[in-house]
Amino acid sequence: MDAQFAFFNSDKLAYEPVMAGLNYFLTDSARGGDGKQLLGEKQDVIVWLGWLEKLAHGDVEAIETPIGRIPRYDDLRDLFREIDKPYPKDLYDKQFALYVDNILARIELQEKAYREEKNVPERLFEIYAEQREGLKALKDTFGSIVSVEQIIGASPS
């Protein structure tokens, strides 16, 4: 893990590496709906990878959140058009809203597991603390579910 932190923060890199976490199994019921259907399909991977490539090359901007960067709707909509698939705004809103309590619980589980391991760099726990602080600030302002529009509005200009 120390090596990864050193690599990703190296001054020798010409481009900032992009890391991504995707939830391919995000269901409608996990986002306030009553259905068990997934909110995405296998072919959507083409869009996610396309967006990551564009981000890595500076061709798109991202929205900063306490847990990382997320895509802007217009960029994803345009990439979905390239695979002839509609991408409605309400689907984007479901996929990218922050369910703060769920994220905080996941951070707590991850931190607990890593604290039981030997030789885990302290930097990881600092990152968890930073994420927790940012998420709690959003929750204090907007509640347990934070929309992308609220995230954008909360960002310093």
Stockholm file with secondary structure:
# STOCKHOLM 1.0

chainA/1-157         MDAQFAFFNSDKLAYEPVMAGLNYFLTDSARGGDGKQLLGEKQDVIVWLGWLEKLAHGDVEAIETPIGRIPRYDDLRDLFREIDKPYPKDLYDKQFALYVDNILARIELQEKAYREEKNVPERLFEIYAEQREGLKALKDTFGSIVSVEQIIGASPS
#=GR chainA/1-157 SS CHHHHHHHTCTTCSSCCCCCCCCTTCBTGGGTCSCCCBSSCTTHHHHHHHHHHHHHTTSSCEEEETTEEEECHHHHHHHHHHTTCCCCHHHHHHHHSEEHHHHHHHHHHHHHHHHTSSSCCHHHHHHHHHHHHHHHHHHHHHCSEECHHHHHHHSCC
#=GC SS_cons         CHHHHHHHTCTTCSSCCCCCCCCTTCBTGGGTCSCCCBSSCTTHHHHHHHHHHHHHTTSSCEEEETTEEEECHHHHHHHHHHTTCCCCHHHHHHHHSEEHHHHHHHHHHHHHHHHTSSSCCHHHHHHHHHHHHHHHHHHHHHCSEECHHHHHHHSCC
//
